[in-house]
Amino acid sequence: MRDYPVTPDGRYFVVKGQLWRCTNPHLDEDERKHWVQQLMAARRSVKTAKQAGDNEALQQARSQVQAAKVALGERGPVWWQDGAPDQNQKQVKNTPYADWYASLPPNTN
């Protein structure tokens, strides 16, 4: 993720002008590693199911991806406690981070 700008509050990184929620930084390292491994395995299962044309396996694999992302804090309920709304998958220019993003050097993203 170091290749992408991260918002000053550490909640999102930006890819092609779009915000993506970061992993919950409060997760225990072992728990984070476990869920990252589960996510990678689920993504491999998605690829395999697509190649096989197996829609049932694809649906199951995508559910596993979702579960891992929720456990990592990248989807589902936000991991911060200050009541700030979720800006995940929004164009950064349409969020409170617009001025910060505009101040970054060119070619940062």
C-alpha positions in Angstrom: 0.0 0.0 0.0 3.0 2.3 0.3 2.7 2.9 -3.5 -0.6 4.7 -2.9 -1.2 7.9 -0.9 -2.8 7.3 2.4 -5.2 9.8 3.9 -3.7 11.8 6.9 -6.0 9.9 9.3 -4.9 6.5 8.0 -8.4 5.4 7.1 -8.1 5.2 3.3 -5.6 4.9 0.5 -6.2 6.3 -3.0 -6.1 4.5 -6.3 -7.0 6.4 -9.5 -8.8 9.1 -7.5 -10.9 6.6 -5.5 -10.8 6.0 -1.8 -10.3 2.4 -0.5 -10.6 1.6 3.2 -7.4 0.5 4.9 -7.1 -2.5 7.1 -7.9 -1.9 10.7 -4.6 -0.9 12.3 -5.8 -2.1 15.7 -5.9 -5.8 14.7 -3.4 -8.1 16.4 -0.6 -8.9 13.9 -1.4 -12.7 14.1 -5.1 -12.0 13.4 -4.2 -9.7 10.5 -1.9 -12.3 9.0 -4.5 -15.0 9.3 -7.2 -12.9 7.5 -4.8 -11.8 4.8 -4.0 -15.5 4.2 -7.7 -16.3 4.1 -8.3 -13.4 1.6 -5.5 -14.5 -0.7 -6.8 -18.1 -0.7 -10.3 -16.9 -1.4 -9.1 -14.8 -4.3 -7.3 -17.8 -5.7 -10.6 -19.7 -5.4 -12.4 -16.9 -7.3 -9.9 -17.2 -10.1 -10.2 -21.0 -10.2 -14.0 -21.0 -10.2 -14.1 -18.4 -13.0 -11.7 -20.5 -15.1 -13.8 -23.6 -14.5 -17.1 -21.7 -15.2 -18.4 -23.0 -11.8 -20.9 -20.4 -10.7 -21.7 -22.1 -7.3 -18.0 -22.2 -6.4 -17.6 -18.6 -7.6 -20.4 -17.4 -5.3 -18.9 -19.3 -2.4 -15.4 -17.9 -3.1 -16.7 -14.4 -3.4 -18.5 -14.8 0.0 -15.1 -15.9 1.5 -13.5 -12.8 0.0 -16.2 -10.6 1.6 -15.8 -12.3 5.0 -12.1 -11.8 5.0 -12.4 -8.2 4.0 -15.0 -7.6 6.7 -12.7 -9.2 9.3 -9.8 -7.0 8.2 -12.0 -3.9 8.5 -11.8 -3.1 4.8 -15.6 -3.6 4.4 -18.5 -3.7 6.7 -18.7 -1.6 9.9 -16.0 1.1 10.1 -13.2 0.4 12.6 -12.9 4.0 13.9 -15.0 5.3 16.8 -15.4 9.0 16.1 -18.7 8.8 14.1 -17.1 9.9 10.8 -19.0 8.4 7.9 -17.5 5.8 5.6 -16.1 7.2 2.4 -15.0 3.9 1.0 -15.1 3.6 -2.8 -16.0 7.2 -3.3 -14.1 9.6 -5.6 -11.7 11.5 -3.4 -12.7 14.8 -5.0 -16.2 14.4 -3.6 -15.2 13.8 0.0 -13.7 15.8 2.8 -10.3 14.6 1.6 -10.5 16.6 -1.6 -8.2 19.5 -0.5 -5.6 17.1 1.0 -5.6 15.1 -2.3 -5.3 18.2 -4.4 -2.3 19.3 -2.4 -0.3 16.2 -3.2 2.5 16.4 -5.8 1.6 15.4 -9.4 1.9 11.8 -10.3 1.4 10.7 -6.7 -1.4 8.4 -7.8 
